[in-house]
Amino acid sequence: MIPLTRLSGERFLLNAELIRTVESRPDTFLTLTTGERLVVREAPEQVAGRVLGWRRAAAC
């Protein structure tokens, strides 16, 4: 699970395995494998970094 922030400021945890795509439009849009779309405050690079960190931690 990775921590993210909705545009409203609400913090939540997301299962990183559900992320299909991350787009910058200029807001950051996440498209999930379920088809749901989320808009978050984090930049795409931050989301990618959190996913990579999560994957590294899960591999240990």
All heavy atoms as TSV, in Angstrom:
chain	resi	resn	atom	element	x	y	z
A	1	MET	N	N	0.850	-1.174	0.000
A	1	MET	CA	C	0.000	0.000	0.000
A	1	MET	C	C	0.898	1.242	0.000
A	1	MET	O	O	1.896	1.276	0.712
A	1	MET	CB	C	-0.880	0.011	1.243
A	1	MET	CG	C	-1.740	-1.221	1.420
A	1	MET	SD	S	-3.103	-1.253	0.307
A	1	MET	CE	C	-4.372	-0.602	1.321
A	2	ILE	N	N	0.513	2.222	-0.794
A	2	ILE	CA	C	1.279	3.468	-0.839
A	2	ILE	C	C	0.372	4.618	-0.387
A	2	ILE	O	O	-0.823	4.628	-0.690
A	2	ILE	CB	C	1.861	3.750	-2.235
A	2	ILE	CG1	C	0.764	3.875	-3.292
A	2	ILE	CG2	C	2.875	2.683	-2.617
A	2	ILE	CD1	C	1.239	4.394	-4.630
A	3	PRO	N	N	0.930	5.591	0.361
A	3	PRO	CA	C	0.131	6.738	0.793
A	3	PRO	C	C	0.002	7.763	-0.333
A	3	PRO	O	O	0.970	8.068	-1.027
A	3	PRO	CB	C	0.931	7.305	1.962
A	3	PRO	CG	C	2.341	6.914	1.673
A	3	PRO	CD	C	2.269	5.609	0.936
A	4	LEU	N	N	-1.215	8.270	-0.514
A	4	LEU	CA	C	-1.485	9.308	-1.511
A	4	LEU	C	C	-2.431	10.338	-0.912
A	4	LEU	O	O	-3.017	10.111	0.148
A	4	LEU	CB	C	-2.097	8.687	-2.776
A	4	LEU	CG	C	-1.194	7.741	-3.563
A	4	LEU	CD1	C	-2.000	7.009	-4.625
A	4	LEU	CD2	C	-0.043	8.497	-4.185
A	5	THR	N	N	-2.599	11.450	-1.630
A	5	THR	CA	C	-3.454	12.540	-1.157
A	5	THR	C	C	-4.418	12.965	-2.255
A	5	THR	O	O	-3.994	13.294	-3.370
A	5	THR	CB	C	-2.598	13.764	-0.754
A	5	THR	OG1	O	-1.535	13.336	0.091
A	5	THR	CG2	C	-3.438	14.806	-0.044
A	6	ARG	N	N	-5.708	12.962	-1.946
A	6	ARG	CA	C	-6.706	13.464	-2.892
A	6	ARG	C	C	-6.563	14.981	-2.995
A	6	ARG	O	O	-5.955	15.628	-2.140
A	6	ARG	CB	C	-8.121	13.121	-2.413
A	6	ARG	CG	C	-8.375	11.642	-2.337
A	6	ARG	CD	C	-9.829	11.385	-1.927
A	6	ARG	NE	N	-10.038	10.004	-1.545
A	6	ARG	CZ	C	-10.260	9.010	-2.392
A	6	ARG	NH1	N	-10.316	9.245	-3.681
A	6	ARG	NH2	N	-10.423	7.769	-1.949
A	7	LEU	N	N	-7.137	15.580	-4.021
A	7	LEU	CA	C	-7.061	17.040	-4.176
A	7	LEU	C	C	-7.693	17.761	-2.992
A	7	LEU	O	O	-7.298	18.871	-2.655
A	7	LEU	CB	C	-7.732	17.472	-5.477
A	7	LEU	CG	C	-7.003	17.081	-6.768
A	7	LEU	CD1	C	-7.759	17.628	-7.975
A	7	LEU	CD2	C	-5.571	17.553	-6.770
A	8	SER	N	N	-8.654	17.124	-2.331
A	8	SER	CA	C	-9.319	17.712	-1.163
A	8	SER	C	C	-8.424	17.724	0.070
A	8	SER	O	O	-8.769	18.335	1.076
A	8	SER	CB	C	-10.594	16.925	-0.841
A	8	SER	OG	O	-10.268	15.607	-0.416
A	9	GLY	N	N	-7.278	17.028	0.001
A	9	GLY	CA	C	-6.374	16.950	1.139
A	9	GLY	C	C	-6.522	15.659	1.935
A	9	GLY	O	O	-5.736	15.402	2.841
A	10	GLU	N	N	-7.497	14.854	1.594
A	10	GLU	CA	C	-7.716	13.590	2.292
A	10	GLU	C	C	-6.613	12.598	1.942
A	10	GLU	O	O	-6.328	12.346	0.778
A	10	GLU	CB	C	-9.065	12.992	1.888
A	10	GLU	CG	C	-9.352	11.649	2.495
A	10	GLU	CD	C	-10.607	11.018	1.920
A	10	GLU	OE1	O	-11.296	11.647	1.095
A	10	GLU	OE2	O	-10.879	9.874	2.294
A	11	ARG	N	N	-5.964	12.041	2.976
A	11	ARG	CA	C	-4.910	11.047	2.772
A	11	ARG	C	C	-5.532	9.664	2.733
A	11	ARG	O	O	-6.494	9.398	3.439
A	11	ARG	CB	C	-3.887	11.121	3.903
A	11	ARG	CG	C	-3.296	12.497	4.116
A	11	ARG	CD	C	-1.918	12.758	3.684
A	11	ARG	NE	N	-0.979	11.694	3.966
A	11	ARG	CZ	C	0.027	11.423	3.164
A	11	ARG	NH1	N	0.211	12.104	2.079
A	11	ARG	NH2	N	0.868	10.454	3.441
A	12	PHE	N	N	-4.985	8.789	1.896
A	12	PHE	CA	C	-5.479	7.423	1.817
A	12	PHE	C	C	-4.358	6.500	1.372
A	12	PHE	O	O	-3.312	6.951	0.907
A	12	PHE	CB	C	-6.685	7.320	0.871
A	12	PHE	CG	C	-6.356	7.565	-0.580
A	12	PHE	CD1	C	-6.207	6.502	-1.456
A	12	PHE	CD2	C	-6.204	8.861	-1.079
A	12	PHE	CE1	C	-5.904	6.724	-2.799
A	12	PHE	CE2	C	-5.903	9.086	-2.414
A	12	PHE	CZ	C	-5.762	8.012	-3.275
A	13	LEU	N	N	-4.564	5.204	1.552
A	13	LEU	CA	C	-3.604	4.197	1.116
A	13	LEU	C	C	-4.180	3.469	-0.083
A	13	LEU	O	O	-5.362	3.123	-0.093
A	13	LEU	CB	C	-3.321	3.205	2.240
A	13	LEU	CG	C	-2.643	3.774	3.476
A	13	LEU	CD1	C	-2.579	2.714	4.566
A	13	LEU	CD2	C	-1.254	4.277	3.146
A	14	LEU	N	N	-3.340	3.227	-1.075
A	14	LEU	CA	C	-3.770	2.551	-2.288
A	14	LEU	C	C	-2.889	1.332	-2.530
A	14	LEU	O	O	-1.663	1.408	-2.397
A	14	LEU	CB	C	-3.664	3.502	-3.489
A	14	LEU	CG	C	-4.032	2.911	-4.850
A	14	LEU	CD1	C	-5.526	2.587	-4.913
A	14	LEU	CD2	C	-3.652	3.866	-5.965
A	15	ASN	N	N	-3.506	0.235	-2.887
A	15	ASN	CA	C	-2.765	-0.966	-3.267
A	15	ASN	C	C	-2.046	-0.652	-4.581
A	15	ASN	O	O	-2.692	-0.443	-5.613
A	15	ASN	CB	C	-3.730	-2.140	-3.438
A	15	ASN	CG	C	-3.036	-3.419	-3.810
A	15	ASN	OD1	O	-1.892	-3.429	-4.231
A	15	ASN	ND2	N	-3.750	-4.511	-3.677
A	16	ALA	N	N	-0.733	-0.605	-4.541
A	16	ALA	CA	C	0.062	-0.211	-5.709
A	16	ALA	C	C	-0.137	-1.152	-6.898
A	16	ALA	O	O	0.042	-0.746	-8.037
A	16	ALA	CB	C	1.539	-0.144	-5.336
A	17	GLU	N	N	-0.523	-2.389	-6.635
A	17	GLU	CA	C	-0.735	-3.337	-7.722
A	17	GLU	C	C	-1.955	-2.994	-8.575
A	17	GLU	O	O	-2.106	-3.526	-9.667
A	17	GLU	CB	C	-0.876	-4.751	-7.167
A	17	GLU	CG	C	0.409	-5.267	-6.554
A	17	GLU	CD	C	0.277	-6.663	-6.000
A	17	GLU	OE1	O	-0.865	-7.148	-5.826
A	17	GLU	OE2	O	1.319	-7.274	-5.746
A	18	LEU	N	N	-2.818	-2.108	-8.083
A	18	LEU	CA	C	-4.014	-1.722	-8.831
A	18	LEU	C	C	-3.764	-0.629	-9.859
A	18	LEU	O	O	-4.622	-0.352	-10.689
A	18	LEU	CB	C	-5.117	-1.258	-7.869
A	18	LEU	CG	C	-5.709	-2.326	-6.957
A	18	LEU	CD1	C	-6.736	-1.689	-6.033
A	18	LEU	CD2	C	-6.332	-3.441	-7.764
A	19	ILE	N	N	-2.594	0.009	-9.816
A	19	ILE	CA	C	-2.316	1.133	-10.718
A	19	ILE	C	C	-1.961	0.610	-12.106
A	19	ILE	O	O	-1.019	-0.147	-12.282
A	19	ILE	CB	C	-1.177	2.017	-10.178
A	19	ILE	CG1	C	-1.570	2.590	-8.821
A	19	ILE	CG2	C	-0.861	3.136	-11.171
A	19	ILE	CD1	C	-0.453	3.345	-8.135
A	20	ARG	N	N	-2.737	1.039	-13.098
A	20	ARG	CA	C	-2.459	0.683	-14.492
A	20	ARG	C	C	-1.641	1.786	-15.150
A	20	ARG	O	O	-0.633	1.508	-15.788
A	20	ARG	CB	C	-3.759	0.487	-15.264
A	20	ARG	CG	C	-3.493	0.145	-16.739
A	20	ARG	CD	C	-4.741	0.045	-17.553
A	20	ARG	NE	N	-5.481	-1.139	-17.148
A	20	ARG	CZ	C	-6.748	-1.344	-17.455
A	20	ARG	NH1	N	-7.412	-0.449	-18.145
A	20	ARG	NH2	N	-7.364	-2.437	-17.074
A	21	THR	N	N	-2.101	3.056	-15.045
A	21	THR	CA	C	-1.369	4.179	-15.646
A	21	THR	C	C	-1.373	5.374	-14.713
A	21	THR	O	O	-2.267	5.533	-13.875
A	21	THR	CB	C	-1.986	4.621	-16.990
A	21	THR	OG1	O	-3.322	5.064	-16.764
A	21	THR	CG2	C	-1.973	3.498	-18.012
A	22	VAL	N	N	-0.358	6.242	-14.890
A	22	VAL	CA	C	-0.246	7.506	-14.168
A	22	VAL	C	C	-0.039	8.579	-15.224
A	22	VAL	O	O	0.879	8.482	-16.041
A	22	VAL	CB	C	0.932	7.498	-13.176
A	22	VAL	CG1	C	1.029	8.824	-12.441
A	22	VAL	CG2	C	0.804	6.343	-12.188
A	23	GLU	N	N	-0.919	9.602	-15.219
A	23	GLU	CA	C	-0.847	10.661	-16.236
A	23	GLU	C	C	-0.792	12.030	-15.571
A	23	GLU	O	O	-1.376	12.231	-14.515
A	23	GLU	CB	C	-2.089	10.617	-17.117
A	23	GLU	CG	C	-2.328	9.296	-17.813
A	23	GLU	CD	C	-3.684	9.270	-18.486
A	23	GLU	OE1	O	-3.901	10.084	-19.409
A	23	GLU	OE2	O	-4.523	8.449	-18.069
A	24	SER	N	N	-0.130	12.969	-16.222
A	24	SER	CA	C	-0.084	14.353	-15.772
A	24	SER	C	C	-0.849	15.201	-16.774
A	24	SER	O	O	-0.518	15.220	-17.956
A	24	SER	CB	C	1.370	14.819	-15.699
A	24	SER	OG	O	1.430	16.141	-15.261
A	25	ARG	N	N	-1.907	15.944	-16.276
A	25	ARG	CA	C	-2.794	16.668	-17.216
A	25	ARG	C	C	-3.182	18.082	-16.822
A	25	ARG	O	O	-4.202	18.506	-17.356
A	25	ARG	CB	C	-4.075	15.872	-17.365
A	25	ARG	CG	C	-3.886	14.487	-17.802
A	25	ARG	CD	C	-5.243	13.882	-17.904
A	25	ARG	NE	N	-5.214	12.748	-18.773
A	25	ARG	CZ	C	-6.164	12.439	-19.595
A	25	ARG	NH1	N	-7.239	13.163	-19.683
A	25	ARG	NH2	N	-6.071	11.384	-20.341
A	26	PRO	N	N	-2.766	18.911	-16.065
A	26	PRO	CA	C	-1.568	18.933	-15.230
A	26	PRO	C	C	-1.751	18.230	-13.891
A	26	PRO	O	O	-0.762	17.931	-13.237
A	26	PRO	CB	C	-1.289	20.404	-15.025
A	26	PRO	CG	C	-2.632	21.036	-15.054
A	26	PRO	CD	C	-3.432	20.194	-16.032
A	27	ASP	N	N	-2.998	17.975	-13.450
A	27	ASP	CA	C	-3.167	17.177	-12.239
A	27	ASP	C	C	-2.742	15.740	-12.531
A	27	ASP	O	O	-2.710	15.316	-13.686
A	27	ASP	CB	C	-4.636	17.181	-11.775
A	27	ASP	CG	C	-5.089	18.556	-11.290
A	27	ASP	OD1	O	-4.265	19.269	-10.698
A	27	ASP	OD2	O	-6.259	18.895	-11.512
A	28	THR	N	N	-2.440	14.996	-11.491
A	28	THR	CA	C	-2.012	13.610	-11.665
A	28	THR	C	C	-3.226	12.690	-11.604
A	28	THR	O	O	-3.942	12.658	-10.610
A	28	THR	CB	C	-0.987	13.216	-10.580
A	28	THR	OG1	O	0.110	14.121	-10.649
A	28	THR	CG2	C	-0.497	11.790	-10.787
A	29	PHE	N	N	-3.468	11.982	-12.694
A	29	PHE	CA	C	-4.579	11.030	-12.798
A	29	PHE	C	C	-4.025	9.619	-12.731
A	29	PHE	O	O	-3.095	9.279	-13.457
A	29	PHE	CB	C	-5.309	11.192	-14.138
A	29	PHE	CG	C	-6.226	12.361	-14.202
A	29	PHE	CD1	C	-5.730	13.635	-14.429
A	29	PHE	CD2	C	-7.590	12.195	-14.038
A	29	PHE	CE1	C	-6.574	14.720	-14.490
A	29	PHE	CE2	C	-8.450	13.281	-14.105
A	29	PHE	CZ	C	-7.937	14.546	-14.330
A	30	LEU	N	N	-4.622	8.793	-11.874
A	30	LEU	CA	C	-4.280	7.380	-11.810
A	30	LEU	C	C	-5.443	6.604	-12.396
A	30	LEU	O	O	-6.598	6.843	-12.036
A	30	LEU	CB	C	-4.083	6.917	-10.365
A	30	LEU	CG	C	-3.098	7.685	-9.498
A	30	LEU	CD1	C	-3.060	7.076	-8.106
A	30	LEU	CD2	C	-1.730	7.686	-10.121
A	31	THR	N	N	-5.159	5.693	-13.294
A	31	THR	CA	C	-6.170	4.771	-13.796
A	31	THR	C	C	-5.859	3.421	-13.184
A	31	THR	O	O	-4.721	2.943	-13.264
A	31	THR	CB	C	-6.148	4.683	-15.332
A	31	THR	OG1	O	-6.342	5.991	-15.871
A	31	THR	CG2	C	-7.253	3.763	-15.833
A	32	LEU	N	N	-6.857	2.832	-12.537
A	32	LEU	CA	C	-6.667	1.558	-11.863
A	32	LEU	C	C	-7.082	0.402	-12.757
A	32	LEU	O	O	-7.802	0.592	-13.740
A	32	LEU	CB	C	-7.473	1.535	-10.559
A	32	LEU	CG	C	-7.234	2.707	-9.597
A	32	LEU	CD1	C	-8.049	2.519	-8.328
A	32	LEU	CD2	C	-5.762	2.881	-9.286
A	33	THR	N	N	-6.661	-0.778	-12.417
A	33	THR	CA	C	-7.013	-1.967	-13.181
A	33	THR	C	C	-8.519	-2.214	-13.165
A	33	THR	O	O	-9.040	-2.896	-14.046
A	33	THR	CB	C	-6.286	-3.210	-12.642
A	33	THR	OG1	O	-6.629	-3.382	-11.260
A	33	THR	CG2	C	-4.784	-3.081	-12.797
A	34	THR	N	N	-9.215	-1.625	-12.200
A	34	THR	CA	C	-10.675	-1.759	-12.100
A	34	THR	C	C	-11.406	-0.805	-13.040
A	34	THR	O	O	-12.620	-0.868	-13.164
A	34	THR	CB	C	-11.137	-1.463	-10.669
A	34	THR	OG1	O	-10.790	-0.103	-10.353
A	34	THR	CG2	C	-10.507	-2.408	-9.670
A	35	GLY	N	N	-10.655	0.127	-13.666
A	35	GLY	CA	C	-11.253	1.139	-14.527
A	35	GLY	C	C	-11.521	2.446	-13.796
A	35	GLY	O	O	-11.801	3.464	-14.422
A	36	GLU	N	N	-11.443	2.429	-12.468
A	36	GLU	CA	C	-11.653	3.647	-11.679
A	36	GLU	C	C	-10.513	4.618	-11.930
A	36	GLU	O	O	-9.371	4.220	-12.153
A	36	GLU	CB	C	-11.717	3.294	-10.189
A	36	GLU	CG	C	-11.997	4.475	-9.293
A	36	GLU	CD	C	-12.092	4.084	-7.822
A	36	GLU	OE1	O	-11.977	2.892	-7.506
A	36	GLU	OE2	O	-12.270	4.996	-7.012
A	37	ARG	N	N	-10.827	5.922	-11.909
A	37	ARG	CA	C	-9.808	6.968	-12.078
A	37	ARG	C	C	-9.758	7.811	-10.820
A	37	ARG	O	O	-10.802	8.178	-10.282
A	37	ARG	CB	C	-10.139	7.830	-13.283
A	37	ARG	CG	C	-10.063	6.984	-14.569
A	37	ARG	CD	C	-10.139	7.810	-15.768
A	37	ARG	NE	N	-8.993	8.716	-15.736
A	37	ARG	CZ	C	-8.510	9.326	-16.785
A	37	ARG	NH1	N	-9.071	9.160	-17.946
A	37	ARG	NH2	N	-7.488	10.124	-16.697
A	38	LEU	N	N	-8.558	8.123	-10.386
A	38	LEU	CA	C	-8.345	8.947	-9.199
A	38	LEU	C	C	-7.476	10.137	-9.574
A	38	LEU	O	O	-6.594	10.020	-10.429
A	38	LEU	CB	C	-7.637	8.155	-8.105
A	38	LEU	CG	C	-8.300	6.886	-7.603
A	38	LEU	CD1	C	-7.354	6.143	-6.675
A	38	LEU	CD2	C	-9.592	7.213	-6.895
A	39	VAL	N	N	-7.704	11.268	-8.907
A	39	VAL	CA	C	-6.848	12.441	-9.077
A	39	VAL	C	C	-6.148	12.663	-7.745
A	39	VAL	O	O	-6.796	12.698	-6.698
A	39	VAL	CB	C	-7.672	13.694	-9.463
A	39	VAL	CG1	C	-6.754	14.882	-9.692
A	39	VAL	CG2	C	-8.520	13.425	-10.688
A	40	VAL	N	N	-4.821	12.789	-7.785
A	40	VAL	CA	C	-4.047	12.956	-6.557
A	40	VAL	C	C	-3.137	14.174	-6.650
A	40	VAL	O	O	-2.852	14.665	-7.740
A	40	VAL	CB	C	-3.210	11.694	-6.238
A	40	VAL	CG1	C	-4.115	10.495	-5.997
A	40	VAL	CG2	C	-2.209	11.396	-7.336
A	41	ARG	N	N	-2.697	14.647	-5.477
A	41	ARG	CA	C	-1.823	15.823	-5.424
A	41	ARG	C	C	-0.387	15.518	-5.809
A	41	ARG	O	O	0.333	16.390	-6.280
A	41	ARG	CB	C	-1.818	16.408	-4.003
A	41	ARG	CG	C	-3.078	17.124	-3.648
A	41	ARG	CD	C	-2.924	17.805	-2.314
A	41	ARG	NE	N	-4.113	18.584	-1.996
A	41	ARG	CZ	C	-4.241	19.308	-0.913
A	41	ARG	NH1	N	-3.265	19.348	-0.022
A	41	ARG	NH2	N	-5.346	19.985	-0.701
A	42	GLU	N	N	0.038	14.283	-5.576
A	42	GLU	CA	C	1.427	13.913	-5.841
A	42	GLU	C	C	1.726	13.966	-7.340
A	42	GLU	O	O	0.867	13.663	-8.161
A	42	GLU	CB	C	1.724	12.505	-5.308
A	42	GLU	CG	C	1.766	12.393	-3.800
A	42	GLU	CD	C	0.395	12.361	-3.153
A	42	GLU	OE1	O	-0.622	12.225	-3.855
A	42	GLU	OE2	O	0.339	12.484	-1.923
A	43	ALA	N	N	2.958	14.329	-7.673
A	43	ALA	CA	C	3.412	14.327	-9.068
A	43	ALA	C	C	3.591	12.882	-9.525
A	43	ALA	O	O	3.812	11.991	-8.708
A	43	ALA	CB	C	4.739	15.078	-9.178
A	44	PRO	N	N	3.497	12.638	-10.832
A	44	PRO	CA	C	3.690	11.274	-11.335
A	44	PRO	C	C	5.010	10.642	-10.872
A	44	PRO	O	O	5.057	9.461	-10.553
A	44	PRO	CB	C	3.666	11.445	-12.854
A	44	PRO	CG	C	2.836	12.658	-13.068
A	44	PRO	CD	C	3.158	13.562	-11.914
A	45	GLU	N	N	6.070	11.435	-10.808
A	45	GLU	CA	C	7.365	10.928	-10.365
A	45	GLU	C	C	7.322	10.478	-8.908
A	45	GLU	O	O	7.972	9.493	-8.540
A	45	GLU	CB	C	8.456	11.999	-10.556
A	45	GLU	CG	C	8.694	12.399	-11.991
A	45	GLU	CD	C	7.652	13.389	-12.533
A	45	GLU	OE1	O	6.907	13.998	-11.750
A	45	GLU	OE2	O	7.584	13.520	-13.770
A	46	GLN	N	N	6.550	11.195	-8.084
A	46	GLN	CA	C	6.409	10.804	-6.676
A	46	GLN	C	C	5.640	9.487	-6.563
A	46	GLN	O	O	6.005	8.619	-5.769
A	46	GLN	CB	C	5.668	11.885	-5.887
A	46	GLN	CG	C	6.464	13.146	-5.665
A	46	GLN	CD	C	5.617	14.195	-4.974
A	46	GLN	OE1	O	4.609	14.623	-5.515
A	46	GLN	NE2	N	6.026	14.575	-3.785
A	47	VAL	N	N	4.581	9.352	-7.345
A	47	VAL	CA	C	3.798	8.117	-7.328
A	47	VAL	C	C	4.689	6.952	-7.758
A	47	VAL	O	O	4.721	5.907	-7.097
A	47	VAL	CB	C	2.554	8.225	-8.241
A	47	VAL	CG1	C	1.825	6.888	-8.304
A	47	VAL	CG2	C	1.614	9.318	-7.758
A	48	ALA	N	N	5.430	7.134	-8.835
A	48	ALA	CA	C	6.316	6.073	-9.327
A	48	ALA	C	C	7.363	5.715	-8.279
A	48	ALA	O	O	7.643	4.529	-8.051
A	48	ALA	CB	C	6.982	6.511	-10.626
A	49	GLY	N	N	7.924	6.701	-7.615
A	49	GLY	CA	C	8.918	6.453	-6.576
A	49	GLY	C	C	8.345	5.664	-5.412
A	49	GLY	O	O	9.000	4.759	-4.877
A	50	ARG	N	N	7.115	5.978	-5.044
A	50	ARG	CA	C	6.473	5.246	-3.942
A	50	ARG	C	C	6.176	3.801	-4.340
A	50	ARG	O	O	6.332	2.891	-3.538
A	50	ARG	CB	C	5.207	5.960	-3.499
A	50	ARG	CG	C	5.530	7.270	-2.808
A	50	ARG	CD	C	4.307	8.017	-2.379
A	50	ARG	NE	N	4.708	9.328	-1.895
A	50	ARG	CZ	C	3.879	10.226	-1.412
A	50	ARG	NH1	N	2.586	9.965	-1.344
A	50	ARG	NH2	N	4.321	11.395	-1.000
A	51	VAL	N	N	5.755	3.612	-5.584
A	51	VAL	CA	C	5.490	2.253	-6.055
A	51	VAL	C	C	6.790	1.450	-6.070
A	51	VAL	O	O	6.830	0.305	-5.607
A	51	VAL	CB	C	4.832	2.255	-7.455
A	51	VAL	CG1	C	4.789	0.855	-8.031
A	51	VAL	CG2	C	3.430	2.852	-7.371
A	52	LEU	N	N	7.877	2.042	-6.575
A	52	LEU	CA	C	9.161	1.340	-6.602
A	52	LEU	C	C	9.642	1.012	-5.196
A	52	LEU	O	O	10.127	-0.098	-4.941
A	52	LEU	CB	C	10.208	2.172	-7.337
A	52	LEU	CG	C	10.029	2.269	-8.846
A	52	LEU	CD1	C	11.029	3.250	-9.437
A	52	LEU	CD2	C	10.155	0.911	-9.485
A	53	GLY	N	N	9.500	1.951	-4.272
A	53	GLY	CA	C	9.883	1.709	-2.881
A	53	GLY	C	C	9.061	0.595	-2.260
A	53	GLY	O	O	9.594	-0.261	-1.538
A	54	TRP	N	N	7.770	0.581	-2.554
A	54	TRP	CA	C	6.886	-0.461	-2.046
A	54	TRP	C	C	7.298	-1.822	-2.596
A	54	TRP	O	O	7.362	-2.808	-1.875
A	54	TRP	CB	C	5.441	-0.130	-2.409
A	54	TRP	CG	C	4.484	-1.207	-2.044
A	54	TRP	CD1	C	3.932	-1.436	-0.826
A	54	TRP	CD2	C	3.971	-2.211	-2.911
A	54	TRP	NE1	N	3.105	-2.522	-0.882
A	54	TRP	CE2	C	3.111	-3.025	-2.146
A	54	TRP	CE3	C	4.158	-2.498	-4.258
A	54	TRP	CZ2	C	2.435	-4.118	-2.703
A	54	TRP	CZ3	C	3.482	-3.583	-4.807
A	54	TRP	CH2	C	2.638	-4.369	-4.017
A	55	ARG	N	N	7.602	-1.874	-3.894
A	55	ARG	CA	C	8.002	-3.143	-4.515
A	55	ARG	C	C	9.329	-3.655	-3.941
A	55	ARG	O	O	9.500	-4.847	-3.713
A	55	ARG	CB	C	8.103	-3.008	-6.024
A	55	ARG	CG	C	6.753	-2.882	-6.675
A	55	ARG	CD	C	6.861	-2.981	-8.189
A	55	ARG	NE	N	5.597	-2.707	-8.818
A	55	ARG	CZ	C	4.663	-3.620	-9.052
A	55	ARG	NH1	N	4.861	-4.866	-8.695
A	55	ARG	NH2	N	3.530	-3.298	-9.641
A	56	ARG	N	N	10.256	-2.727	-3.711
A	56	ARG	CA	C	11.545	-3.126	-3.112
A	56	ARG	C	C	11.328	-3.699	-1.720
A	56	ARG	O	O	11.925	-4.709	-1.353
A	56	ARG	CB	C	12.493	-1.945	-3.064
A	56	ARG	CG	C	13.077	-1.595	-4.399
A	56	ARG	CD	C	14.105	-0.482	-4.282
A	56	ARG	NE	N	14.493	-0.059	-5.610
A	56	ARG	CZ	C	14.449	1.193	-6.050
A	56	ARG	NH1	N	14.039	2.155	-5.255
A	56	ARG	NH2	N	14.816	1.475	-7.276
A	57	ALA	N	N	10.499	-3.028	-0.927
A	57	ALA	CA	C	10.225	-3.491	0.437
A	57	ALA	C	C	9.504	-4.841	0.430
A	57	ALA	O	O	9.761	-5.692	1.285
A	57	ALA	CB	C	9.409	-2.448	1.186
A	58	ALA	N	N	8.627	-5.042	-0.528
A	58	ALA	CA	C	7.864	-6.294	-0.604
A	58	ALA	C	C	8.750	-7.453	-1.036
A	58	ALA	O	O	8.471	-8.605	-0.710
A	58	ALA	CB	C	6.695	-6.141	-1.568
A	59	ALA	N	N	9.832	-7.156	-1.760
A	59	ALA	CA	C	10.720	-8.204	-2.253
A	59	ALA	C	C	11.626	-8.760	-1.155
A	59	ALA	O	O	12.204	-9.828	-1.313
A	59	ALA	CB	C	11.569	-7.674	-3.399
A	60	CYS	N	N	11.776	-8.023	-0.065
A	60	CYS	CA	C	12.668	-8.473	1.021
A	60	CYS	C	C	12.065	-9.549	1.875
A	60	CYS	O	O	10.990	-9.789	2.045
A	60	CYS	CB	C	13.035	-7.293	1.914
A	60	CYS	SG	S	14.025	-6.080	1.055
